[in-house]
Amino acid sequence: MHLGVVGMLPNDFRAYTPAQMEAITALGFTGFGSHLDGALAFEITAADCAAFRALYAAAGLELAQFSLTYSECLFSPDQAVREQVSRKLARGIGLAAQLGAQALLIRPGSLNPAGPWTPAPENHDPESIERLIDTLRPIAAQAQAGGVLLVIETHATSIMDSPKLCRTVIEAIGMPSLRLTMDVVNHFQTLRQVYDSAGRIDHIFDIMGEIAPVAHIKDIIVQPKHVLHLDEALPGEGMLDIGHLLRRFHTLHPQGYGLIEHLPSDTVPLATANVRRIAAECGVPIT
C-alpha cells in the first residue's frame, strides 16, 4: 500500500508552494489529499489546474484524493439545494479530471443546519435515502463519463451510518465510478466495538472492504465520561488495532492509499512514524 497525508495544506491549491510539497515528501509520503471550497470551484481555470499538476508532479507526488467541500445536503427536500450541490459536484468532477486526481472525495451532508457531519433524525427517513440515491445516480454517471472515481465519506452520525447501508447505496447506484472511503473509525458506535476493534474492523471490511479503495488512517479513544464519547486520536496512541486495519486494506487494495488525516502539522511526523512501525510489525509493505 501507499501512504499519504491530508491536512498539511491550505484549502485552495492555487496558494500551494514548492516548499509545502517538499515538506510532504520529506516525511516519506508519496501522495497527499487536497481540499477546495466548492464556492471557489467555478473560479478555477485550466491554467490553474495545469500549474498545480506540474507543482505536485515536480515533487514526485501523486494527488491521491481531491475533495470539494460544501455545506449543501445531497438529500435535501429542497430540489433547488440538490440542484445547486449537483452543479458544484459536476464542476468538481471536471477539476478532478484536469488535476489527475486518483479520487474525488464527496460527502452526503445532513438535514441538520448546523453542518454536514451533524446528526438529525430526519437523515434516516426512508425518503431521505431515496433522495440521496436519486441525487447520486446522475453524478456518478458524469464521473463515469469523465473517467473520475468518486469516493463518498460516511460516518456513524450521517445518513450512511452502517457498513450495510453504505453498501446498499453503492449497489443501488450500480456504477464503478462511485465507491466508499475506508474510514473504519467513522463506523464505531459502541464501547464493545472499541474494546474488540479487530472484530469491528473485520465486520466493516467483510461488508464494504472491496468497494472502499481509499483508507483514512486515524485512531480512536474512549473519553472517561458518564455518557459515551468516542474521539479520534493520533495513530498509534489509541485503542484501534491499526495493524489489523492495514493488513485488511493491503490485502484488498495493495496499490491503494492510506491517508493520515485530521492532525496538526507538527504531530504528523509522529503519526507517520507510528504507522510505518506498525506496518513493518504486521508485514504490510509501504511503497
Summary of the structure (lengths in Angstrom):
residues: 287
radius of gyration: 18.3
end to end distance: 6.2
largest distance: 54.1
contacts: 971
relative contact order: 0.14
helix: 49%
strand: 16%
